[in-house]
């Protein structure tokens, strides 16, 4: 069924649902976490400072998708970009609320359990 989380950017929040995967479960276990973000095209990413390992990386994540990569231990939030390499698909932002990320947004996010 997945686990609900909130991505709090300070100015606004987005609800998301983590998938039922080993990596998503490990990510849920380190919450809450504050992530300083860098943007590249239609992706925001930043370090979670924890190695969550590797399970089943995939090359494409849909807009609104949340991912983790063990290369640097980064959380990735996709809103239009294709990953530079295969990543662990760990969750989705609810509905089309991810489109808010297509406008300027704060470059720090706190992810926490609901």
PEBELHU-V319645 format. One record per residue. PHI is phi in whole degrees, -180 to 180 (NA if undefined). D_FIRST is the distance of its C-alpha to the first C-alpha in whole Angstrom. Layout:
[[PHI,D_FIRST] [PHI,D_FIRST]]
//
This chain:
[[NA,0] [92,4] [-124,7] [-77,9] [-137,13] [-121,16] [-103,19] [-102,22] [-95,25] [88,28] [-79,29] [-161,25] [-128,22] [-126,19] [-87,15] [-145,12] [-127,9] [-79,9] [-78,7] [-91,7] [-129,11] [-62,13] [-67,15] [-62,12] [-65,12] [-65,16] [-62,16] [-57,14] [-68,16] [-95,19] [-74,18] [-79,20] [-140,22] [-105,25] [-121,25] [-74,29] [-106,28] [-121,30] [-110,30] [-149,31] [58,31] [-101,27] [-144,26] [-119,26] [-148,25] [-168,26] [-76,26] [-104,24] [58,27] [-146,24] [-85,24] [-95,21] [87,22] [-131,21] [-125,19] [-142,19] [-65,20] [-128,21] [-86,23] [-131,22] [-123,19] [-72,19] [-55,20] [90,18] [-81,16] [-108,16] [-142,17] [-132,19] [-127,23] [-75,24] [-72,28] [93,28] [67,25] [-102,24] [-85,21] [-124,21] [-117,21] [-100,22] [-141,23] [142,25] [-96,26] [-92,26] [-56,25] [-72,29] [-153,27] [-59,24] [-132,21] [-84,18] [-82,15] [-111,13] [178,11] [-139,13] [-72,15] [-60,14] [53,16] [-105,20] [-64,20] [-60,21] [-61,24] [-60,25] [-75,25] [-81,28] [-106,30] [-54,32] [-145,29] [-60,30] [-96,30] [-139,28] [-133,24] [-105,23] [-107,19] [-141,18] [-70,15] [-89,14]]
//
